Amino acid sequence: MESAAASILKRAVEMDKEEQYTMALVLYQEGVQILLETMKETKDTARQKHFATRASEYLDRAEKLKALINKKKAAGTYRELTKIESGSTGHGYSSVFGRFLDAAVTYIHIEDPYIRAFHQCQNLVRLCELAVRKCHALSKISLVTTVDSEDKKHQIARLEELKKSLSSHLISFEVEFSDTLHDRQISLSNGWVIKIGRGLDYFKAPDGKFVLGSCDLELRPCLETTIDIFHRSQLNNAAT
C-alpha cells in the first residue's frame, strides 16, 4: 500500500507541475487516502508520524489546488491542454474526462460528426455508460452528428436502441443531424467543456477480438490527438 501511495502521489506531483490541476487533485486525494489506510495498519509510531506528516502536506496542497481551480473557473480562465501520443494507452474516457462527470451534471451535450459506423456508435454507448454510473442526477443527453449516407438505416437503428436503453434509466436522448457540423466537443451542465481533436473515435482498431484493449479502452492504443478542457458558465439549454 505504501508503494501504491508513493506511485500515485508521484504522478500527482507531475500533473501539478504540468498544470493539469484537476487530475492532480484527484490523484492527491486518492494517494492520501491510501497513506491514511497504511498509517492505520502500521504499529510503528515513527512510521505513523511520518505518514501523518506526508498526508497533511499533500492534503494542504490539494486544498490549495481546489481553491486555485475555483478561482480560475470563476474568472473563466481555467484550461487544461493535453496531447495524446500515437500508440499510447491509458486514455480511456474515464481517465480523460471521467473526473468531470459528477452528481452536479444533469445534462450532457455532444457534438461529433462521426457517430455513424458501428464502432463509433459503440464509443457513444461507452460514454453514456460512464455518465450513467457517475452522474446520478443526469436526465438528458443530446447529440449532434452527421448522417451516414451509405448506411443511414443502421445508424438510426443503433441510436434508437440507445435511446430506448437510456429511457429505462429515466434519461432522455435527443439526436439532431447537421450537414455542416465540424467541431467536436462534449459540454456538461456543470460548466466543463471537453474538446477532443478526433472526437470520441481516437482509438486504434484492436489487433483482434480477444486481445487486451478490445473491450477496455484504457488498454487500447490511441491515435494522436489533443484534449482541450476548459470551464465556462453553465449551459443555457439545460434539461427541462
Buried (B, 14 or more C-beta within 10 A) or exposed (E): EBEBBBEBBEBBBEBBEEEBBBBBBBBBBBBBEBBBBBBEEBEEEEEBEBBEEBBEEBBEBBEEBBEBBEEBBEEEEBEBEBEBEEEEBEBBBBEBBBBBBBEBBBBBBBBBBBBBBEEBBBBBBBBBEBBBEBBEEBBBBBBBBBBBEEBEEBBBEBBEEBBEBBEEEEBBBEBEBEEEBEEBBBBBBBBBBBBBBBBBBBBEEBEEEEEEBBEEBBBBBBBEBEBBBBBEEBBEEEBE
